[in-house]
Structures are given as structure tokens and as C-alpha cells.
Amino acid sequence: MPEWQRALLTDPQTSGGLLVACSADSESEVLAEFRKHGFESVCRIGRMVAGQGVSVV
């Protein structure tokens, strides 16, 4: 499959984004694995902490 077709099929606007949860200790390894497979824009978008409720900052 040509790269342009793969990009179209995996575009967040057409197929939705991918959300992955992992431990803070493995974050760098998880991000490296995604980058190794061509997902250069992968990044951490937040973190979970103990407490009550939801806070978005």
C-alpha cells in the first residue's frame, strides 16, 4: 500500500485517534516503539493522579 493511502486510512480525522495508557516508568519505551513504526507525532497528552473528580489543565 502506498504511503499516501496508509496515511489516509490512519488519519485521526477519518478513523479517530489512538489513546494508549501506560505507566510513567514505561512512557519513553512506549513512545519510542510508536516512533519506530512511523508514528512521529506520538506524544503524551496527560497523566492520571490519585484523587477525586476530573481536572483538565
C-alpha positions in Angstrom: 0.0 0.0 0.0 1.4 3.4 -0.9 2.3 5.7 2.0 -0.4 8.2 1.0 -3.1 5.5 1.3 -1.8 4.4 4.7 -1.8 8.0 5.9 -5.3 8.4 4.7 -6.6 5.3 6.4 -4.9 6.2 9.7 -5.7 9.9 9.7 -7.3 10.9 13.0 -9.9 13.0 11.1 -11.2 9.9 9.3 -10.6 7.0 11.7 -10.2 8.5 15.1 -7.1 8.9 17.2 -5.4 6.2 19.3 -5.2 6.6 23.0 -2.8 4.4 25.0 -2.3 4.3 28.7 0.9 3.1 30.2 2.9 3.5 33.4 5.1 6.6 33.8 8.1 4.3 34.0 7.5 2.8 30.5 6.5 6.1 28.8 9.8 6.6 26.9 9.8 3.0 25.7 6.2 3.1 24.5 6.8 6.4 22.7 10.0 5.0 21.1 8.1 1.9 19.9 5.4 4.1 18.2 8.1 6.3 16.6 10.0 3.2 15.4 6.9 2.2 13.4 6.4 5.6 11.7 4.2 7.5 14.2 6.4 10.5 14.5 3.8 12.7 16.1 3.1 10.5 19.1 3.2 12.3 22.4 1.9 12.3 26.0 -1.3 14.3 26.3 -1.9 13.9 30.1 -1.4 11.9 33.2 -3.6 10.2 35.8 -3.1 11.0 39.5 -4.8 9.8 42.6 -7.7 12.0 43.8 -11.3 12.7 43.2 -13.0 14.2 40.2 -11.5 15.2 36.9 -9.3 18.2 36.3 -8.2 19.3 32.8 -5.3 21.8 32.7 
